[in-house]
């Protein structure tokens, strides 16, 4: 059974937490004691309805204010698939939390309030989803019950979003009218919207093909740890442990080490102490080579017979700035974390900032503030082996870390 990671995003009060709560409730993924706790917590509501959003809004401040602040992860499954749902906050102040949650998502559910239509946060979250290369997008036009389940209103919002999706070049798009509160078109088909002939939300989530999104050709393996037991039984053992970012590695494959460009051959692959013939993207493994060469944490092993990554100190990146205390300026110095590699870097230039509403490229920008998205050129202290982000999400992503506070201040997509 495969796994789908999906994120819900949208503006404040669009019903993201309620939608996930409805999915959990209608797929029977809520334990009896959880349900009892939710019922008790919902007694303060005047209408007597169970507040399904409480299943994901776990912080006291979230429950008091009725908003999502932190990214909430929920694990559930149906007979067809396992899921990790990522509930991202809708408030503009917490857009950086959405970026964090979306970085590993296979699919994005973007909620739109049927009364409000496409708003600024819809555009912002759609831009971030497109920037992050999330291959599948589902637009849930929520609260259809509050507009009388109007087909005309649904078609109007769908047309607005389709024009937005064309600008962002979103390829796999589904638009579904739902009422998360009442369960219309979430797990079961709605009797209130006979004019809608498409799939329910759960059907789309179960049927979307995520295996085709895996890059199984370009072998990329960042070394996290060099294993040297030096015991009597394993006196000469040397293994390189880490996680495969992309591609497939097989026993006997010829590999190259970057940035040194030394070559060798895979002698053995181990997963959990057991030898295997091959391993692929997403698996954590230990690799042993036929000859001893100088390899340390941060080095990258690549399959030599496929396309090689770019090795450079100059990085052209799209950055989402995530610091509310400090601005990004030309000349600023940071620590860049790319895979297991850490190196110092400086900001060479800010080419342009992207306007969230029009998606225009605004030039002449002197600094970036919280939630700004811009094209920035970085210069690193040592060469980085990377692939363009849209070609290989894992090996094209990096973060900027403030050297003083050690706080993550920027999410980078290397172009």
N, C-alpha and C positions, 0 to 999 in steps of 0.2 A: 504494500500500500504506500503510495507516494505522499509527499507533504506539500501543502500550499501555504505560503506565508502571505497574508494580505493585510493591508492597512486601511483604516477608515479615516477620511479627512473631510474637512468642510468648515463652514463658519460656525460661530457659537450658536448653540441651540438648534442646530440642524437635525439632531437626533442620532448622532454617531454611536454613543454608548447604548442608547435604547435599541438600535438596530442589532448590535452584537448581543445584547441581552435577549432580544427576540430570537435570534439564531440559536443561542444556547438553550433557551426555553423550549422552542418548538422542535428541536432535534433531540430533546430528552438528555441534555448534557449538564443538567443542574442536579446536584445531590439534594436529598430531602432536608438536611440541616441548612444548606445554603438557602433553599427556598423559604424555610422558616425564618431565617435571619432577615431576608429581604422583605418578607411580609411584615415583620415587626418594625423594620426601619421605614416602611412605607405608610405606617399608620398616621403619620402627621399630615398626609395629603388629604385635602378636603374632599376629593372625588372618590376616595376609597380604592383607587386603582393601584395595582402593584407597580412600583417604579423599577423596571428592568434595568435602567441605567446604573443602578446601585451595584450590579454584578461586576462592573468594570471600574466605576468611580470609587476607589477604595480609600483615598485620603479623606480625613475629616473635613479639610477645607473644601474639597471637591463636593462633598455631600451637602455641606452648609450653603455653598454658593450655587450648586446645581450646574457646575461646569467641570470640564476635564482639564487638569493641569499637567499631570505626569503622563507618560506613555504607559498604557496598561496592556499586558500580554495575557491572552487567554488561550488555553490549549483544549481542543475538542476534536471529535471525529464522528463521522457517519460510516455506514457500511462501505462507502466508496472511497473515502479519502480522509487523511489526517489534516488538521488545520492549526496554524498559529495565527490568531487574530491580533492585530496591533491597533489599539484605539489611541489615535493622536489627538491632542488638544486643538480646538478650533480658534481660540483667541489669538490675535496677531502677535501678542507678547510671547506666545509659546510656539511660534512657527519653527524655531530651532529644534524643539522636541519632535516635531513632525519629521524634520529632515533626518534626525537620528533614527526614528522608527522606520522610515521608508527606505533606508539605505540597503536593507536586506530583503525587501518585499518583492514578491513575484507579481502581485496584482494590487491595484489601488481602487478602493471604493470611495468615490467622491460624492458626498451627499449635498443635495441642493434642496432648500426649503421651497416647496411649490408656491408658497405665497410671495417669497422674495425673488426667486429666479437666480440667475447667475450674478454673484456679487464679487467684491474685490478678493475675498479669501478663496473663493472658488477659483479665480484666475491664478492666485498665488500658489495654491496647492497643486493646481493642474500644471503650472510651469515647473514646480519642483519635481513632480512626478515624471514629467517629460525629461527634465535635466538629469534625473537620477536613472533614467533608462528603464523605468518600470514597464515591462513589455505589454501588460494587459491593464486596461482601465474600464471600470464599471461606474457609470453615473446613476446613482439612486435618487430619483426625484421623490423626496419624502414628504410626508404630511399631506398626501393626496386627499385624505378624508376632510381636511380643512378647506379644500377648494371644491368640494362636492364631487370628487373623483372625475374632474373635468378632463375630457380627452383634448379639448382645444388648448387648455393650459399646459398640459403635458407636451403637446406638439410644439407649442411656442417656445418652451424652455429647451426642448430637445434641439430645435433649430438653432437657438442661440449657442448651445454648447457645441454643436457640430461645427459651426464656423470657428469657434475657439480651438477645437481639436485639429482642424486643418492647419491653423497657424503653427500649432505645436508639433505637427506631424505625428499625432497619436494614431497608430495603425489598428490595433485591436481594441475597439470601443463597443461597449454595450450600454444602452440607456433603458432603465427599468422604472416604471411608476410603482411606488411602494407606500405603505403606511406602516412604519416600524412599530408604532404603538398598538395597532390593531392586528398586525401580522399579514396585511395584504401583500401578496407577491414576494414575501420574504422566504418562507419555506413552502407554503401552499398557495395555489392560484387564488386570485381574488374574485369573489362573486360580484364585487362592486364595480369591476372594470372589465366587462365582457369584451370591450373594444380592443383590449391588449392581448395579442396572440403570441407574445414572446415568452422566453423562459423566466422562471422565478430566480431570485437571487441565489438560492442554494444550488439550483441546477447549473447556473453559470459557474459557480465556485467549484462544483464537483467535476465539471466537464472540461474546464480550461486546461490546455495541454502545456504543462510547465517543463516537461522533459526536453522538448524541442528548443527551449531557451538555453539549455546548458551548452557551454563551449567545450566540446570533447576533443578538439583538435590541438589547440595551442597549449601545450603542457607548461604550467607555471606552478612552481613549488617553492615557497619562501621558507628558509630554514629558521626554525624557532629555537632549536636546542641541539647541541652535539652530544650524543650519548657515548661516554667512554667509561664503562664500569671498572676496567682494569682489575678484575678479579682473576683468580686462578683458572676458573672455567671460561671466562671471556677476556682473556688477557689482551688479545689483539682486536677486540670488537670495536668498531667505530660506526655509529649510525647517525643519520641526520633526521631529526623528528620535525614534523610540521603538518600543515594542512594543504591539500592540493587546491589551488585557487581556480584552475581551469585545466581542461585537457585530460588525457589518460596516460598513465605511466605503467610500463610493462617490464618484467624481468628481461634483461638483454638489450633494452633500449639504450641508444647512445645519447648522452646528455652533455649539456654545456653549463658551466658555472658562470654566473654573472655577478659582478662586473669583470672578473679576472679572465673570462673566456677560456678557462681550462676545460678539457673534455675528459670524459670517462664513460663507463658502461655500468648500468644497474645490475648488481649481482644478486640482490635480495630485496624484497618488499615485505614489510610486516605490518599487520593491523592487530593491535591488542596482543602482541606476542606470537601471533600465528602467521606463518608465511603464506603469501598469496601470489598468484601469477600477474595480476594487474590491479590497479586502483584508479579511481577517477575523481572528478571535481567534487569537492565537499567532504572527502574522506580524510581523516587524520591518520598518517602513516609514518613509518620509519624506513628510510632508504639506506642501503649499504652499497658501496661502489667497489669495483674490482681493484682499484688502486687508490692509495692514500694521497689526497691533494688538500691544499689549504682551503678549508671551508669553515665559515663561522656564522653565527646568528646574523640575519639580515641579508646574507647571500641568497641568490635565486638559482634554482636548478630548472632548466628548460629542456624540452625534448628537441634535440638538435636538428631533426629532420623536418620540422615545421617552421612556420614563420616566426622570426625572432622578435622580441620586444625592442622598443627604442631604448637606448642607453644614453642619457643626457643629463646635464646639469641645468639646462634651461627648460622650464615647464610652463606651457601655456594652459591656464586652468580657468574653469568656471568656479567661482567661490560663492558660497552662501555664508555671509558674515553672521556670527552667532554670539558676539560679545556686546552686552549692553553698557559696559563701563568704558571701553576703549574703542577707538576707531582704527580701521586699517588705513595706513597711509604709505605712500611710496617711501622706500628706505627702511620700513619697519622690519624688524628681525624676529623670527619665530623658529620653533622646532617643527620640522615636517615629519610626520609618521606615515610611511607608505609600506603596508604589509608589516613585516618585522624589522624594517629599516628605519632608523631614526637619524636625521641629519639636520644641521642648522640651515636656514634659508633666509633670503632677504627679498623684499618686494621690489621688483625692477620697474614695473609700470602698472597703472590701472587703465586699460584700453577703453572700456565703456561699462556703464551700468545698465541693466535691463529694467525698463519701466514695466511695473507689474500689470498695469491696466491696458497699455497699448502694445507691449512687448517690443517697443522701440529701443534702439541702442543709443543711450545718451552719453556723449563724449565730453571730455573736459572735466571729468570727475576727479576731485582731489582726495576724497576719503570715502570709506564705507561705514555705514552705521548698521545697527541691529537689523537683521532680516534682509539687508540689501543683497542683491545677486549681481555679480559683475565678472567680467573677463579680466584676469590678473596674470601677469607674467612673473614667475618666481625664479630665483637663481639659488641652487642648492650648493652646499659645501662639498658634496661628493656626488658622483653620478648615480642616477636612479634608473632602474630597468622597469619600464612601464609600457602598457598598451593604451591606445586611446580608449577613454571610458566607455563610449557607446559600442566599442568592439569587445571589450572585456571589462565588465563592471568591477570585478574584484581587484584586478591588477591596474585599473585606471583610477582608483579612488585613493584619497589621502586626507589627512586632517592637519590643521595648523594648531600648534600648542603654544600658549604664551610662556615665554621662558622664565618669567618671574613667578607667576601664580601656578603654573603647570595646568591651567584650565584650557580645555579645547575651545578655540575661538572661531574656527572656520572649517567648513566641509568643502573639500576640493574634488572636482571632476577634471582629470587631466585630459586635455584635448589633443 
